[in-house]
C-alpha cells in the first residue's frame, strides 16, 4: 500500500464543521498515522469498513467520456465528515485509508486525445497501471477481513475491485451493477466501459447482474453477447420496470439477488443511472435517489455482500453553487450500506 496518499487527522479536521452540542463523523472516523503499518492497523482495528478514494477519470477519458469523476472524492469526504454520529450510524465504524496516488497518470492523460489511436492505447495502458494498484489495495483490505467502500473515479475501477476481492477470497466473485450501461464492452484495451467483461474473461467474475440497463444506450452487439451467456450474465432494463411497467422494482430486486446471492458479491453503483446527476454520461431519465438507496440497503443486508463501489459522479461538471450535492448523495449511500449490515441475512 505504498502508493496511497494518507488522509490524516488534520485533513479530517479541516473538512469537519464542528458545532457545539453535535458529534460529527469527522470527530469519530479513524485515520491511520504515518508511523503505523497500514495492514496491521486495519487488521487489528475494530472498525469494519475501510473508506478508500480513487480520484481519477483516466478510464472515462479512454472511453470517450467527459472527464470530471476525479472530483468526487473531495466532495464525498467533506460531506461524510459532517454526517451526524448517532445511534443510527456511527462514524467510528469507518477507517479512512486515503486515496490512490494517481497524480502522474492524470497529468499524462490530460494531454492525450482519444481520437488518436496511439493516444488511445496510452490511455488504456494508464488504466492498466491504475488497475494493478487497485487490485493490490482491495486484496489487502479483504485479507484483513474488512469491507471496502470505494469512492471513484470511473467505472473502470470495477475491474480492480472484482479481481482484488476474488484474490483476497481465493475464488471468483459475483457482482450486481446498478447502471444505465452494461460496461461489458469488447476487450479493446482497458477503459470505463469494459471493467466487467475483462474481469469475466480473466475468470475473476463468476456471475454478473446489470440492474436497470437503458435500452436506448445498449448496443445490439452487447445485447447479443449477453443473450449467449444468460446463465452467468443477466439483466433487466429501466424501461421495462419504470416506463412499460412490465416488471416490478421490488420483484426485480429479489430476482437479481437470487441470481448472485450464493457467492460473495460486490455492489457496484454508477451515478450516471440517476437523472440530473453530473457525470460523464449524464441522463435526464432514470431511477430516483430513493430507489437507489433502497437498492443499496436491500443488497447490503445480504451476508455475501463484500464491498460497495460508488463511481462516475463528477461534481465539477455540476452547477457551481450546488456541486456539494453529489458528495452529500454519496454520504447517504455509504451510510445506507453500513446501516444495512446491522440486519445481515443469509
Helices and strands as residue ranges (DSSP letters): E 4-5, H 9-15, G 25-27, E 30-31, H 38-44, E 49-53, H 58-62, G 69-71, H 72-80, G 91-93, E 94-100, H 103-110, H 117-143, E 147-151, G 155-157, H 158-169, E 173-178, H 195-201, E 205-213, G 215-217, H 220-228, E 233-237, H 238-238, I 239-243, H 249-260, E 265-270, G 271-273, H 289-300, E 305-311, G 315-317, G 320-322, H 325-340, G 341-343
